[in-house]
Amino acid sequence: MIVLVINAGSSSLKYQLLDTTTKKVYAKGNCERIGIDGSFIGHEENDGSKQKLEVALPDHKTAIKHVFDILAEAGFDTDKIEGIGHRVVQGGWYFPESKVVTDETLGWVREVAPLAPLHNYAEADVIEICREMFPSIGNVIVADTSFHYNMPEKAWRYALPRDVVDKLHIRKYGAHGTSHRYIWKTTSEFLNGDVHKLVSCHLGSGASLSAIEDGHDMDTTMGLTPLDGLIMGTRCGTIDPATVCYLQRVGGYSVDEVDTMMNKQSGLLAVSGVSSDSRDIEDGAHNGDANCQMALDMFYYRTSQLIAEMAQSMHGFDTMVFTAGIGENSAEMRLGVAKELEWLGVKIDEKANEVRSDEPRVISTDDSKVKVLVVPTNEELMIALDVEALLG
């Protein structure tokens, strides 16, 4: 099935056109700075050719029109597109699985948008635009939260008054579920089914872990929002919740200022004082910057702590997978996290860890008690496969 996958943000729109049977990616790109001066589209063909088009993108509708025009100009018959898959960050209580877009399901995306306001509203607008512009093409909503929705209640419930929790739908929703689901599927295939208790480590500028037992999500590190859990590029991760009250009462910060601080001004950026990008921080640490070294040490410490927590939810783990921007590309970060887990019998083959590849690979030693892999994630393919299953 030929599927167009769309991942819309508040001022961006990523797209990928692929074939679910051959897994061939015909084209992919990103519309940047939508609604902002200096907007452009970066587009790449399957032969590796790239182009950057500086075009006005006043809104998402204009961006989508440009995407279809670019594909047509590249010689692809857009009439062959059989389905459009939409990544939705927050599915709330309505999306325990992916669903075909209808007036009702689109309404649900807007209803739960207060849980992810920067993403869901834009995503709902894009879905509406696609239905309007291409009424003959079916659309599917694939929510990042779906994979985590059926985790055990003891893992998702918060110890808050039940009437408050029920009224406001407060619970652990998690995120990166599409990636974690892909990691389980691909790892199981790669190891010929010899995996039962897996900790999936999606480590990028946004980062989360998932405990997956025989394909079922048992726990995850992100919570009601993607702010919880690991230290991330600009997000603080788990802290004492009373810190919010303290910053407001004593620091004089407003609710919005605290929200901005914790989501956009914290994490690796705040500790290093240099950058939110792990590559810059690694360079700084190599050059003797103590703050950069502390950022790395905190990242290793916190990530390994929560890996052990995920393992506890399954009463052990036999496999651990690194994926996403940091997980796939930083041998140093992988090694740093793994060394913190040596007491659990995790052993990394440092030569294998240094190898770069687009294919799944084992990087642990033969005598490691936990098999450690690097598996490149592919959320777009996972979304496209859901589109095929629901529309094919």
Protein Blocks (a to p, Z undefined) as FASTA:
>chain_A
ZZddddddfkbccdddddfklopafbgcddehehiahiacddddfkopacddddddfbfk
lmmmmmmmmmmmnopafklpgbdcdddfblojmlmbccdddfklmmmmmmmmmmmmmlmm
mmmmmmmmmmmmmmmbccddddfklmmmmgcfklmpccbdfklmmmnopacebghklmmm
mmmmmmmmmnnopafbdcdddddfbdcddddeehiafbdfbdfbmkgcjadfklgbjadf
klmmmmmmmnopafklmmmmmmmmgcjllmnomamcfklmmmmmmnopaklmmmmmmmmm
mmmmmmmmmmmmnopafbdcdedjklmmmmklmmmmmmmmmmnopacdfklmmpccfbdc
dfbdfklcbdcddddddfklmmmmmmmmmmZZ
